[in-house]
Amino acid sequence: MDKGAIVTGGSRGIGAAIVAALDNAGYRVLTCGRGARPADLPASVHWMSADVSKPADAAALVDYASAELGPLSLLVNNAGVQVEKTIGESTDADWDLVVDINCRGVFNMSRAVLHVMQDHGGSIVNIGSISGNVADPSMALYNASKAFVHGLTRSIAVDHGPQVRCNAISPGWIMTEMATDGFALANDPERAMRDAIARHPVGRMGKPEDIANAVLWLASDQSHYVNGACITVDGGMTAASPLNPGLF
């Protein structure tokens, strides 16, 4: 396979799992983050230190990938941050942080890559969240930013098909550092974790690899008729009644 892919925010968690899955599948992968190259990143994966909220950095990532990786066929907008506050507690700095990375970053990268993909086709996969559909408490800015990602996904699909397909994945509770931070907000984090597991019909929390597998499918020809979709990958949590099944 001689296909190039960019994965933003690939240094840890879901992003690292996506990078590994694409690398194993034969993609030539470029990933990025605001810090230095992670020590455990496979040698076959390209790295750039970049801030996707800056248009110049987004353009540089696309230019590098186009020159070094062959035809750029996939962009995965994964980079994201969260602030654990209500809207009343949030500051202007909180707004700038969340909107710059979660919203402006997706916009910058998508705009930059579309100029390339319009010529030969490709796929964009945005990492949204169930929080863009149902509000997690004390996560006001994060919730709103993911709703933006879902809306932009549909617009890209409508405006740039059939050359470029664009879909989003809406993960549920995936056990990463961000999820741990979310559970830490509870009065009793361990009880909150047990309650959360009980609300999952599959009987477990999600793993980063669960999202990586969905990315692989959306990037493949098997999903060629899927465009403008926001696919929920949450173990059935949001499909269930709010009644705690563990009590019955």
Backbone bond lengths (Angstrom), bond angles and torsions (degrees), N, CA, C in turn:
res aa  C-N    CA-C-N  psi(-1)  N-CA   C-N-CA  omega(-1)  CA-C   N-CA-C  phi
1 M - - - 1.468 - - 1.526 109.12 -
2 D 1.313 116.39 127.86 1.460 120.64 178.77 1.521 108.85 -117.63
3 K 1.329 115.90 63.45 1.449 121.48 -178.36 1.514 109.55 -120.49
4 G 1.324 115.44 136.06 1.445 120.34 178.94 1.514 110.98 -95.38
5 A 1.333 115.58 144.81 1.461 121.68 178.82 1.522 109.71 -138.94
6 I 1.324 115.90 141.07 1.459 122.56 171.48 1.521 107.72 -111.36
7 V 1.324 116.19 132.07 1.464 122.41 173.87 1.517 107.03 -124.23
8 T 1.315 117.65 115.45 1.458 118.94 178.32 1.528 109.91 -83.01
9 G 1.327 115.67 148.56 1.465 119.71 179.15 1.504 113.24 63.15
10 G 1.321 116.96 47.24 1.462 120.56 -173.98 1.511 115.45 -97.10
11 S 1.313 118.26 17.75 1.462 119.78 -174.97 1.520 113.95 -83.92
12 R 1.331 118.45 -19.36 1.461 120.05 -176.85 1.523 110.08 -159.19
13 G 1.324 115.51 171.95 1.456 122.09 172.15 1.509 114.31 57.13
14 I 1.334 115.33 -135.82 1.457 121.16 -178.69 1.521 111.11 -60.06
15 G 1.315 117.22 -41.80 1.460 120.34 -179.12 1.513 112.66 -60.10
16 A 1.331 117.12 -43.72 1.461 120.39 179.28 1.523 111.54 -63.74
17 A 1.331 116.65 -37.83 1.468 120.15 178.29 1.522 111.02 -66.37
18 I 1.334 117.13 -38.77 1.468 120.56 178.06 1.525 110.28 -65.37
19 V 1.317 116.72 -44.08 1.467 121.03 178.55 1.525 110.11 -58.12
20 A 1.333 117.07 -47.30 1.463 120.82 -178.76 1.522 111.80 -62.91
21 A 1.337 116.70 -41.49 1.465 120.04 -178.87 1.528 111.16 -65.41
22 L 1.317 116.84 -43.21 1.462 120.04 179.85 1.523 111.07 -67.80
23 D 1.319 116.61 -40.78 1.468 120.86 177.38 1.520 110.21 -60.11
24 N 1.325 117.20 -45.18 1.468 121.40 179.62 1.524 112.04 -66.29
25 A 1.337 116.34 -27.97 1.465 120.55 -179.61 1.524 112.50 -83.16
26 G 1.320 117.68 -2.86 1.452 120.59 176.09 1.507 116.23 100.69
27 Y 1.324 117.69 2.43 1.461 120.15 174.62 1.528 109.77 -70.88
28 R 1.316 114.73 150.81 1.455 120.81 169.33 1.526 105.86 -94.00
29 V 1.320 117.04 117.06 1.460 121.70 -164.63 1.523 111.52 -114.57
30 L 1.320 114.35 134.77 1.465 122.73 167.97 1.515 107.36 -115.69
31 T 1.327 116.79 128.74 1.445 119.99 173.83 1.515 109.69 -127.21
32 C 1.319 115.94 171.57 1.466 119.32 -171.85 1.520 110.49 -152.73
33 G 1.300 114.78 166.65 1.448 123.72 173.94 1.511 107.94 -168.76
34 R 1.316 115.86 172.22 1.465 119.38 -176.98 1.527 112.45 -82.03
35 G 1.333 117.62 -9.02 1.451 121.11 179.94 1.514 112.26 -106.50
36 A 1.329 114.45 -160.05 1.462 121.10 179.63 1.522 110.79 -79.99
37 R 1.309 115.84 165.00 1.461 121.45 178.73 1.536 109.73 -58.90
38 P 1.337 117.65 129.42 1.467 119.79 177.87 1.527 110.99 -64.23
39 A 1.319 115.91 141.94 1.458 120.65 -177.50 1.524 112.21 -65.27
40 D 1.336 117.05 -28.76 1.464 120.03 -176.08 1.525 113.33 -94.71
41 L 1.319 118.16 8.30 1.463 120.15 178.42 1.525 109.37 -71.19
42 P 1.339 118.39 130.97 1.468 119.90 -179.53 1.527 111.96 -55.64
43 A 1.314 116.30 143.50 1.465 121.08 -177.27 1.519 111.78 -61.65
44 S 1.324 117.33 -25.67 1.464 121.07 -178.47 1.526 112.72 -74.47
45 V 1.330 117.42 -13.93 1.464 122.08 -176.65 1.520 110.03 -93.75
46 H 1.317 116.31 132.10 1.462 121.84 177.82 1.531 109.68 -81.27
47 W 1.330 115.63 148.84 1.467 121.48 -178.75 1.518 110.62 -132.82
48 M 1.331 115.81 139.92 1.458 121.55 168.99 1.520 108.26 -133.74
49 S 1.325 116.94 135.33 1.461 120.29 170.32 1.523 107.08 -79.31
50 A 1.317 116.33 118.95 1.458 120.23 -173.79 1.518 109.92 -155.95
51 D 1.329 114.51 153.61 1.462 123.07 175.60 1.519 107.45 -114.52
52 V 1.333 117.00 106.77 1.459 120.30 -173.21 1.526 112.84 -67.29
53 S 1.330 117.95 -12.46 1.466 119.31 176.48 1.521 112.18 -73.73
54 K 1.341 116.47 -9.86 1.464 121.78 179.58 1.531 109.24 -101.29
55 P 1.321 118.54 121.43 1.470 120.13 -178.35 1.522 113.29 -55.77
56 A 1.320 117.73 -37.34 1.467 120.01 -179.09 1.527 111.44 -65.10
57 D 1.332 116.86 -38.04 1.467 119.68 178.09 1.527 110.93 -68.06
58 A 1.325 116.91 -39.88 1.465 120.49 177.70 1.519 110.57 -61.31
59 A 1.328 116.83 -44.61 1.461 120.91 179.24 1.523 111.01 -63.75
60 A 1.337 116.80 -38.81 1.461 120.58 179.60 1.522 111.43 -64.90
61 L 1.320 117.55 -38.80 1.462 121.17 177.29 1.521 111.19 -62.06
62 V 1.319 116.85 -44.99 1.460 120.56 -179.63 1.527 110.77 -67.45
63 D 1.328 117.70 -40.81 1.466 120.92 178.02 1.526 111.00 -61.83
64 Y 1.318 116.53 -44.64 1.464 120.32 -179.98 1.528 110.56 -63.21
65 A 1.328 116.00 -47.53 1.458 119.94 -178.35 1.527 111.42 -61.86
66 S 1.320 116.21 -41.32 1.470 119.91 -179.21 1.519 111.41 -64.13
67 A 1.334 116.62 -34.83 1.466 120.81 -177.82 1.526 112.83 -81.18
68 E 1.344 117.16 -32.90 1.461 120.54 -169.75 1.526 114.92 -105.59
69 L 1.314 118.16 -22.41 1.462 119.73 -170.03 1.524 114.90 -107.74
70 G 1.307 118.01 -2.63 1.450 118.76 -173.30 1.513 110.32 86.44
71 P 1.331 118.12 -165.86 1.468 120.28 -177.79 1.528 111.47 -55.25
72 L 1.318 116.17 125.81 1.458 121.12 -178.34 1.524 108.26 -84.79
73 S 1.323 115.91 105.99 1.463 120.16 -172.49 1.521 113.63 -108.16
74 L 1.346 118.16 -11.02 1.459 119.90 -173.50 1.524 110.90 -146.71
75 L 1.319 114.70 133.05 1.467 122.12 168.73 1.519 107.81 -122.40
76 V 1.322 116.48 128.35 1.463 121.67 173.88 1.525 107.44 -114.77
77 N 1.325 115.76 109.65 1.464 121.21 178.01 1.524 108.40 -85.91
78 N 1.318 115.52 94.27 1.457 121.02 -176.11 1.526 113.50 -109.85
79 A 1.324 118.13 -24.24 1.465 120.84 -174.50 1.529 110.53 -56.00
80 G 1.317 116.07 132.48 1.459 119.40 -179.63 1.519 111.50 -163.69
81 V 1.323 115.13 155.65 1.461 121.87 176.09 1.522 108.43 -134.35
82 Q 1.324 116.05 163.30 1.453 119.67 176.19 1.521 109.37 -137.50
83 V 1.320 114.73 151.92 1.459 122.27 174.70 1.516 107.03 -125.72
84 E 1.318 117.13 125.03 1.463 121.75 -173.89 1.529 109.85 -89.38
85 K 1.342 116.52 76.17 1.458 121.88 -178.75 1.524 110.12 -147.19
86 T 1.332 115.22 154.92 1.461 120.08 168.84 1.522 108.54 -76.57
87 I 1.342 117.04 170.87 1.459 119.76 179.71 1.531 110.78 -64.20
88 G 1.354 117.00 -35.39 1.452 119.86 179.63 1.514 113.40 -68.05
89 E 1.319 116.86 -28.02 1.466 121.66 179.72 1.523 112.51 -86.33
90 S 1.324 117.71 -17.28 1.464 121.77 -172.78 1.520 111.35 -74.27
91 T 1.311 115.25 142.13 1.457 122.25 179.21 1.523 110.52 -102.72
92 D 1.320 115.47 170.45 1.466 119.83 174.71 1.521 110.42 -60.47
93 A 1.326 116.78 -36.30 1.464 119.91 178.67 1.528 111.18 -65.94
94 D 1.337 117.02 -37.95 1.464 120.37 175.72 1.527 110.96 -61.40
95 W 1.329 115.24 -45.26 1.474 120.44 177.81 1.522 110.58 -57.71
96 D 1.324 116.71 -48.63 1.462 120.55 -178.14 1.526 110.85 -60.34
97 L 1.324 117.08 -43.00 1.462 120.67 -178.54 1.523 111.35 -62.46
98 V 1.329 116.96 -52.22 1.463 120.60 -174.54 1.524 111.73 -69.88
99 V 1.320 116.64 -45.73 1.459 119.39 -178.02 1.529 111.15 -68.63
100 D 1.334 117.24 -38.23 1.467 119.40 -179.89 1.524 111.90 -60.78
101 I 1.319 117.76 -45.64 1.463 120.34 -176.86 1.525 111.51 -82.29
102 N 1.325 116.90 -52.60 1.464 120.72 -170.89 1.519 113.55 -74.89
103 C 1.325 117.48 -31.62 1.469 121.08 -177.82 1.524 111.50 -105.89
104 R 1.329 116.19 -61.15 1.463 119.08 -177.98 1.527 111.33 -61.51
105 G 1.326 117.41 -35.46 1.464 119.62 179.26 1.508 112.55 -63.06
106 V 1.323 117.50 -43.50 1.473 121.05 177.65 1.526 110.16 -64.85
107 F 1.326 116.24 -41.98 1.462 120.51 177.90 1.522 111.20 -61.83
108 N 1.337 116.97 -49.03 1.468 120.75 -177.74 1.523 111.87 -60.46
109 M 1.329 116.86 -47.48 1.454 119.82 -177.38 1.523 111.73 -67.97
110 S 1.314 116.85 -40.60 1.469 119.81 -179.68 1.522 110.47 -65.45
111 R 1.310 116.91 -44.52 1.463 120.16 179.06 1.519 111.01 -60.61
112 A 1.336 116.47 -43.79 1.461 119.69 -178.16 1.525 111.73 -65.99
113 V 1.332 117.45 -41.85 1.454 119.56 -175.40 1.525 112.25 -77.05
114 L 1.321 117.73 -27.22 1.462 119.91 -179.02 1.525 111.69 -63.50
115 H 1.317 117.32 -31.42 1.461 119.97 178.04 1.531 111.49 -63.02
116 V 1.336 115.97 -28.27 1.460 121.08 178.60 1.527 111.01 -87.71
117 M 1.313 116.18 -46.77 1.466 120.51 -174.92 1.519 113.43 -68.66
118 Q 1.316 118.32 -26.09 1.459 120.10 -179.96 1.530 111.44 -59.58
119 D 1.339 116.76 -24.77 1.466 120.27 -177.66 1.525 112.39 -79.16
120 H 1.342 117.49 -37.73 1.465 119.47 -173.52 1.522 113.69 -129.44
121 G 1.316 118.15 1.18 1.458 121.29 178.83 1.517 112.49 89.01
122 G 1.305 115.62 163.33 1.457 119.97 179.12 1.509 111.22 169.50
123 S 1.318 114.92 -172.02 1.455 121.16 -176.34 1.525 109.85 -138.86
124 I 1.321 115.69 138.94 1.460 122.34 173.21 1.522 107.36 -115.48
125 V 1.319 116.16 130.47 1.468 121.60 175.28 1.524 107.46 -120.91
126 N 1.310 116.15 117.31 1.454 121.55 178.54 1.526 109.91 -99.19
127 I 1.317 116.06 137.51 1.462 119.96 176.32 1.519 108.18 -92.46
128 G 1.343 114.59 103.33 1.450 121.03 176.79 1.514 109.51 -91.10
129 S 1.316 116.68 -136.64 1.463 120.82 178.69 1.520 109.41 -172.81
130 I 1.329 116.07 152.65 1.460 118.08 169.95 1.523 110.26 -61.03
131 S 1.337 116.42 -20.29 1.471 120.62 178.61 1.521 112.31 -69.12
132 G 1.326 117.14 -12.16 1.457 120.69 173.08 1.512 112.34 -81.23
133 N 1.335 116.65 -9.80 1.466 122.07 179.53 1.524 112.26 -114.42
134 V 1.321 116.60 -37.69 1.461 122.36 178.17 1.519 107.23 -128.28
135 A 1.324 116.95 132.35 1.463 120.65 -170.52 1.525 111.97 -81.82
136 D 1.327 115.67 123.20 1.451 120.41 169.13 1.531 108.51 -76.88
137 P 1.333 117.72 141.06 1.461 119.74 -179.75 1.532 111.79 -66.23
138 S 1.327 115.05 145.50 1.467 122.56 178.01 1.525 112.83 57.50
139 M 1.327 116.85 33.61 1.463 122.25 177.98 1.524 109.33 -137.38
140 A 1.334 117.32 40.63 1.459 121.60 -167.92 1.522 112.94 -57.60
141 L 1.316 117.82 -50.00 1.460 120.21 -176.00 1.529 111.03 -69.65
142 Y 1.309 116.98 -38.49 1.460 120.52 177.74 1.520 110.39 -62.72
143 N 1.326 116.86 -46.88 1.467 120.63 178.89 1.526 110.90 -55.42
144 A 1.339 115.88 -47.83 1.461 120.41 -177.81 1.519 111.54 -65.96
145 S 1.333 117.08 -37.07 1.468 119.94 -178.48 1.522 111.27 -66.28
146 K 1.327 117.10 -35.89 1.457 119.19 -179.92 1.532 111.77 -74.69
147 A 1.326 117.50 -29.61 1.464 119.31 172.35 1.520 110.13 -63.55
148 F 1.338 116.87 -37.06 1.462 121.00 174.71 1.526 110.92 -60.27
149 V 1.322 116.36 -45.11 1.465 120.18 -179.55 1.521 110.91 -58.88
150 H 1.325 117.12 -41.77 1.463 120.24 179.37 1.530 110.89 -64.47
151 G 1.320 116.70 -42.27 1.459 120.02 -179.89 1.515 112.05 -65.97
152 L 1.333 116.90 -42.36 1.467 120.06 179.26 1.522 110.60 -65.46
153 T 1.320 116.71 -35.86 1.464 120.49 177.67 1.528 110.89 -56.35
154 R 1.312 116.70 -47.98 1.464 120.14 -179.18 1.529 111.28 -64.25
155 S 1.326 116.83 -39.12 1.462 119.98 -179.37 1.524 111.78 -65.84
156 I 1.330 116.72 -41.76 1.469 119.72 177.88 1.522 110.37 -62.29
157 A 1.324 116.60 -42.93 1.462 120.57 -179.88 1.521 111.39 -60.66
158 V 1.324 116.45 -43.07 1.462 121.08 -177.48 1.526 111.48 -71.32
159 D 1.306 116.57 -41.49 1.464 120.86 -172.83 1.520 113.72 -82.38
160 H 1.351 117.90 -24.07 1.466 119.13 -170.40 1.526 114.09 -122.45
161 G 1.341 117.25 6.18 1.457 118.95 170.36 1.512 109.16 -78.24
162 P 1.320 118.89 157.73 1.463 126.65 3.40 1.531 114.50 -87.63
163 Q 1.360 117.45 -3.90 1.466 117.41 -177.12 1.525 112.40 -63.54
164 V 1.327 116.43 -39.81 1.460 120.48 -176.12 1.524 109.40 -124.81
165 R 1.330 115.81 126.01 1.458 120.46 171.52 1.529 108.83 -92.65
166 C 1.318 116.64 144.82 1.458 120.88 177.66 1.524 109.08 -137.36
167 N 1.309 115.67 124.76 1.457 122.02 178.46 1.525 109.68 -136.03
168 A 1.308 115.84 162.62 1.461 121.28 176.58 1.518 110.16 -123.09
169 I 1.308 115.13 149.67 1.458 122.53 170.46 1.518 107.06 -109.88
170 S 1.327 116.33 131.73 1.459 121.58 178.93 1.528 108.42 -109.67
171 P 1.332 117.02 91.45 1.465 118.57 179.13 1.519 111.47 -69.11
172 G 1.326 114.22 150.29 1.453 119.84 169.13 1.515 109.39 -91.13
173 W 1.324 116.66 -137.99 1.458 120.26 -179.49 1.527 109.41 -78.63
174 I 1.317 115.33 103.31 1.461 122.73 177.20 1.526 107.07 -106.06
175 M 1.318 116.56 130.01 1.462 119.67 -173.39 1.525 111.50 -75.01
176 T 1.312 113.96 91.26 1.452 123.82 175.26 1.523 107.75 -129.35
177 E 1.326 116.37 -179.69 1.461 120.19 177.37 1.531 111.03 -61.80
178 M 1.328 117.47 -36.29 1.458 120.28 179.29 1.525 111.24 -64.12
179 A 1.335 116.66 -39.52 1.464 119.33 178.49 1.526 110.82 -67.00
180 T 1.315 116.82 -40.34 1.458 120.70 177.81 1.525 110.89 -59.80
181 D 1.341 116.01 -41.07 1.464 119.95 177.60 1.527 111.05 -62.35
182 G 1.341 116.03 -37.28 1.458 119.82 179.49 1.524 111.73 -65.80
183 F 1.332 116.90 -44.39 1.459 120.20 179.59 1.526 111.55 -66.80
184 A 1.333 116.71 -27.93 1.457 120.58 179.79 1.525 112.31 -63.97
185 L 1.334 117.28 -17.26 1.460 120.86 178.79 1.527 112.12 -72.33
186 A 1.339 116.86 -20.64 1.463 120.67 -176.62 1.523 111.11 -70.57
187 N 1.334 115.85 154.13 1.465 120.17 175.53 1.525 111.25 -63.11
188 D 1.330 116.56 -34.97 1.461 122.21 178.06 1.532 107.15 -131.71
189 P 1.339 117.66 88.70 1.475 120.42 -175.23 1.521 114.46 -55.60
190 E 1.344 117.69 -39.53 1.465 119.37 -178.85 1.527 111.25 -66.43
191 R 1.315 116.81 -40.80 1.464 119.89 177.73 1.524 110.05 -66.48
192 A 1.344 116.42 -39.43 1.468 120.02 178.25 1.527 110.84 -61.25
193 M 1.338 116.87 -38.68 1.462 120.65 178.24 1.522 110.77 -65.13
194 R 1.326 116.91 -44.38 1.480 119.73 179.37 1.526 110.67 -62.61
195 D 1.319 115.86 -40.49 1.455 120.19 179.60 1.520 110.29 -64.66
196 A 1.330 116.05 -40.40 1.468 120.16 -179.61 1.522 111.18 -63.76
197 I 1.327 117.27 -43.37 1.462 120.57 179.17 1.524 110.32 -62.09
198 A 1.332 116.62 -39.84 1.465 120.60 -179.41 1.521 111.60 -63.67
199 R 1.323 117.54 -22.98 1.467 121.04 -179.44 1.529 113.12 -86.57
200 H 1.316 117.22 -1.08 1.464 121.50 -179.85 1.532 109.78 -99.46
201 P 1.324 118.61 113.57 1.460 119.99 178.10 1.520 114.42 -57.11
202 V 1.349 117.92 -25.42 1.468 119.23 178.33 1.519 112.06 -79.21
203 G 1.347 117.02 -9.16 1.456 120.57 174.93 1.512 116.32 81.39
204 R 1.308 117.42 15.20 1.460 120.00 178.71 1.520 110.19 -156.58
205 M 1.320 115.97 165.93 1.450 121.41 171.96 1.529 108.78 -82.28
206 G 1.308 116.04 165.72 1.450 120.04 -179.20 1.517 112.85 -79.72
207 K 1.334 114.47 159.04 1.461 122.27 175.60 1.527 108.06 -116.22
208 P 1.338 117.71 151.46 1.462 119.08 176.77 1.520 113.23 -52.49
209 E 1.330 116.35 -33.99 1.466 120.07 -179.74 1.518 112.74 -63.77
210 D 1.335 117.36 -26.83 1.465 120.27 177.57 1.520 110.50 -63.12
211 I 1.312 116.72 -37.63 1.468 120.91 178.58 1.519 110.29 -76.00
212 A 1.317 117.07 -39.26 1.461 120.33 178.21 1.527 111.31 -59.15
213 N 1.339 116.98 -39.59 1.465 120.36 178.66 1.527 111.22 -63.51
214 A 1.322 116.64 -38.09 1.467 119.80 177.99 1.524 111.10 -66.94
215 V 1.332 117.07 -36.95 1.465 120.64 176.70 1.519 110.28 -62.26
216 L 1.313 116.90 -45.14 1.471 120.40 179.80 1.520 110.88 -57.59
217 W 1.321 117.12 -42.34 1.462 119.83 -179.53 1.521 110.84 -67.65
218 L 1.315 118.38 -44.43 1.466 120.75 -179.54 1.527 111.85 -66.10
219 A 1.312 117.24 -26.58 1.463 120.47 178.28 1.526 112.66 -81.06
220 S 1.323 117.08 -14.91 1.459 121.22 -173.35 1.525 111.76 -90.72
221 D 1.333 114.83 167.48 1.462 120.57 176.54 1.524 112.24 -69.14
222 Q 1.326 117.84 -16.75 1.457 120.83 178.45 1.526 111.95 -63.55
223 S 1.324 117.19 -22.32 1.471 121.29 -179.18 1.529 111.22 -107.61
224 H 1.328 116.60 25.66 1.466 119.78 -171.66 1.521 113.14 -60.57
225 Y 1.321 117.98 -25.32 1.461 121.02 -178.87 1.536 111.88 -92.58
226 V 1.303 117.12 4.41 1.464 121.96 -179.21 1.521 108.14 -98.75
227 N 1.321 116.59 118.57 1.465 121.05 -177.96 1.525 108.76 -152.12
228 G 1.324 116.57 133.75 1.457 120.92 179.80 1.513 114.03 75.28
229 A 1.328 116.69 16.73 1.466 120.76 -177.30 1.526 111.12 -93.93
230 C 1.316 114.98 148.54 1.464 122.39 170.76 1.520 106.60 -115.94
231 I 1.319 115.96 100.95 1.452 122.36 -170.89 1.523 110.10 -93.63
232 T 1.313 116.15 120.56 1.458 121.82 -179.23 1.520 110.52 -82.69
233 V 1.328 115.44 127.28 1.465 121.76 177.58 1.524 106.09 -126.56
234 D 1.336 115.63 86.98 1.467 119.74 -172.77 1.521 113.69 -138.65
235 G 1.322 117.37 19.40 1.457 119.63 178.48 1.510 114.37 66.50
236 G 1.344 116.33 16.81 1.454 120.70 178.94 1.518 114.21 87.13
237 M 1.339 118.07 6.62 1.456 120.18 -174.10 1.521 112.82 -60.46
238 T 1.338 117.47 -48.02 1.462 119.35 -177.20 1.522 112.75 -79.24
239 A 1.336 117.40 -6.74 1.465 120.54 174.52 1.509 111.68 -83.06
240 A 1.333 116.81 -14.73 1.459 120.98 -171.50 1.519 111.75 -90.50
241 S 1.314 116.17 159.42 1.454 123.23 172.48 1.532 108.79 -64.50
242 P 1.337 118.33 150.74 1.462 119.76 176.71 1.523 114.04 -67.14
243 L 1.343 117.81 -11.82 1.459 119.67 174.37 1.519 109.59 -62.85
244 N 1.288 117.52 133.80 1.451 122.61 -179.83 1.533 109.51 -73.48
245 P 1.352 118.11 112.65 1.463 119.39 -177.41 1.524 112.67 -63.73
246 G 1.325 117.10 -21.67 1.452 119.84 179.68 1.513 113.75 -68.12
247 L 1.347 116.67 -12.14 1.465 120.72 -179.72 1.525 112.11 -92.70
248 F 1.328 118.42 -1.95 1.461 121.48 -175.07 1.526 111.38 -118.75
